[in-house]
Amino acid sequence: MKTLMKMVMALLLSSAMTAQASIITNTFEAIVFDGTFAGQIGTGEFSYDDQNLDVDLWTIGFPGSSFVDFEDLISFSFTFLGQTYLGSDDSNFPDTPTLDIFDFVPDYLDFFVEDNVTVDIVNPLIEDFQLVGVLDASNNGFDFVVDMFVTERVVNNVSSPNMSSLILLFLTVYFFRKRTSGIRADEMSALVLERSIKIKSSNFRFWL
């Protein structure tokens, strides 16, 4: 009889503890720290199960993560410049994204996306971005705010020659041909070498 009573009490206690666990959803905004996109804002939300949490610091993430205490992160999404990213778009998934919870309150977020790794970033100027840092209270209607860092893609611009350079080239070729008409090959080679040296030494001023 006592054994039966113990089993019933254990079952009731287990049910009570399960009932206390709940799914928590929080919203956040991310503000670009510096660079071309400084001041741009992205928004997102995350949901997690608090069943394993207590008064302490815990790191949670998705199942399969190597850097978390509990795999209790249920969902994550983030939208920036019209493109939405999921937790599985993190370039290090499933190790990240991660969320630190301190005394039942989200405290720190880490989410990183690099172009052409797990997802294509639509904006051609963005090489990668990261949401990382302390989750502070937001004043814009969201639960939290976090810093966002954007690495901009390096674009190599090949400048076209300006008009003065083209005119200089034309005049150089014209006078070179005029002066070298009727000259033997060996004399022409010497003249080409001499003319090249003078052009370099005069910073591309043509020489007559």
N, C-alpha and C positions, 0 to 999 in steps of 0.2 A: 504494500500500500504506500509506504513511504517512498519507495523507488518510483512508483507511478506519479506521485505528487511532485517529486523532483523533476521528472520528465515534463510534466505539464507546466511547471514554473519556468523551466528552461525554454520551452517552446514559446510561452507568453513573453518572456524577456527578449527572446530573439525577434519576435514579431514587433515588439515595441521599438527595438533598436532599428529594425528595418523601416518602420513607419517614420522614424525621425529623419532618415536620410531623404534628401531631396535634390532635384536638379536645379541648379542655380544658373541663371543667364544674366550676363552683364554686357552693356554696350560701352564702346570706347571710341575716341577720336585720336588720330595720329597726325601730328603737325611736323612738316618737313623742317629740319633744323637749319640748313643753310644751302647755298648753291642756287642754281637757276630756278629750282622749284621751292625755294624758301617761302614759307607761309602757306603753301598748299596743304589742304586737309583731306585725309582719308578717314573713313568710318568703318566700324566693324562690330562684331559681337562674338562672344564665346560662351559655351555652356559646359558645366562640369557637375559631377556627382560628388557631394560632400560627405558620403558615407564613411570614408576613412579618415576624415580630418578631425583634428582636435586643436587645442590651444598650443600651437607650435608653428614652425615654418616648414612647409612641405612643398615639393615640386611635383607637379602633375603634368601628364602629357598623354599622347595617344598610345594605344597598345603597340608594343614593339620598341618603344623608346628605351635607350640605354641610360638615360640621365635623369630618370624621375623616381620619385618614391612610390607614386601610384599612377596607374594608367586610367585616370578618371576624367580626362578631358574628352568630352563627348562631341563637340563641334566647334569649328572656328571658321570665320569668314571675314574678309577685309576687302573694301572697295576703294580704289584710288584712280582718279582720272577716268572714271567710267568703266574700269575693268575690275571684276571681282575675283578674288583669290581665296581658295579654300585651304584648310590646314594641310591637306595632302599636296598642295602646290609648294610647300616649303622645300627648298633645295636640299635640306638634310633630313627630310621626312623618312622614317617616323621619329627620329631622335628629337627633332624640333618640328613644330612650335612647342614651347614649354611655358607653363604658368606657375609662378610661385604664389602660394597662399600663406598668409601670416595671420594667425588668430582668426581664421575663417574669412579673411578679407583678401581679395586678389591684390598682390603687391608688386609683381615684376613679370614682364612679358618679353619673350624672345621669339621673333618670327623673321625668317630670311628668305628672300626670293631672288634667284639669279636667272637672267634671261636664258632660254633654251636649255634649261636643265630638267625641270619637271613641268614647266609651263613657258609659253612664249609671252613676253611682255610686249603688249601692242605698241606702246609709245616708243618710237625708235631712238629717243634720246636717253632712255634709261637702261643702264647695264645691269644694275641690281638695286635692291633696296632692303632695308632692315628696320623693323620695329623692335626697339630694345630699350629697356630702362624701367624705372620705377613707374608704377601706375598711380598718378596723382588724381585727385578729385577734379572732375571737369566742371566748368562753369557754363557750358553750352548745351545743356540738356542731356549729356551723356553721363554714364557712371564714372568713367575714367578718361584720362588723357595720357598719351605716351609719345616720346620723341620718335621721329622717323628720319632715317638717313638714306639719301639717294646717291648712288654712284652714277655719274653721267657718262654716256658713251663718248669716246674720243673720235671726232670726225675730222679726217684729214682733207682739208680744202686745198685743191690744186688751183692756184691762181693763174689766170690767163695772162699772157704778156700784154703790157700796156702799149698805147699807140707810140709813145716816144721810143720804146725799145724796138718796135717794128720798123720805124723810120730809120733808126740808127743802123739796124741790120741791112735794110735795103740800100742805104747810101754806101755802107762798107762794101757790100757785094758789087755794087755798080762801079765804084772807083777802083776796086780791086781788079775787076775784069778789064776796065779801060787801061789800067797801067800795065797789065800782064799780057795784053794781046801781042803776039809775035815773040814772046820770050820762051827760051828753051826750057825743057822740063826741069833741069837741075837748077837753073836760075829761078824758076817759079817756086820750087821747093824752098829755096833760101829766102825768097821774098815772103812766102807764106809764114815761115818761122819768124822772120823779123817782124812782120805785121802782127802776128799773134802776141809776141812779147810786148810790143808797143801798146796794143789794145788793153792787155791786162794791167800794164803799169800805169795807164792813164785812166783806169776805172771806167772802161768801156766808152771813152771818147774816141770818135773815129779820127784817124790820122791820114793826112794827105801827103 
